[in-house]
Amino acid sequence: MISTQSFGQGTITGNIKDKKTNETLIGASIIILNQNRGTSTDFNGHFSIDYESLPIKIECSYIGYEQTIIEIN
């Protein structure tokens, strides 16, 4: 499960959790495709990443889980 929110100019924040168990995924990778930006989730599954312009595609991955790509307009 991925929840994201866009705050202000150029920052996306969100939490990455297991869809079935609702457990946070510590260290999940978050990459903005075509912008050379990336981060990983903290101990609480939270992430924050700056972007250059919208729309963007965010790739989320974690060992043992299917990779997810979402588009934010």
N, C-alpha and C positions, 0 to 999 in steps of 0.2 A: 504494500500500500504506500502510495506516495501522496503527500499533501504539500502543496506549495502556495506561497503567497508572494506577491511582488510589492515591495515597499519602496517608496521614493523613486529616484532615478537610478536605474541600473543595478538593483540588488534583488536577488531571489532568495527567500528563506523557506525552509520546510523541514519535515520529519520523514524518515524512512522507517517503516514498520512492516513486520510480517503480516500479510493479509489474514491468515487464519488464526494466529495466536495473539496478534496485536503487540508482540514483543518488538522493541526497538532493535535496529540493525546497526551495531557499532562498527564503524570503519567502512561502511558502504561507499563506493566510489561514485562521484557525481561529476560529469564532464559536460561542458557546453560544446557541442559539435561545431566545428568550423571557427571557433574563437580561441583555441589554445588555452582554455581555462578549465581548472578542475579543483575539486576539494574532496574531503571525505567527511562522513558523519561523526559526531562526537559521541561521548558516552551515553547521551540521551537520544541518539538517533537524529540529532538536529544538524542542519547544514545552512550555510549562508555563502552565496557566491555572487560576484559582480558580473554584469554582462555589458556588452558594448551597445547593442541595439536589438530591438524586437523585429520580427519574430525570432525565436531561438528554439533549438531542439536540445533537450537535456537527456543524456544517457546515464542511467542508474544501473549499477551492477554490484553484485555481492556473491561471494563464493557459495555455490550450491543453489543459487536462485537464477531464474530466467532474467536475462537482461531486458530492461524496459527503456523505451525512448518515448518521451512526451514532448509535444510542441506547445510553446507558450507564445501567445500573440499579444 
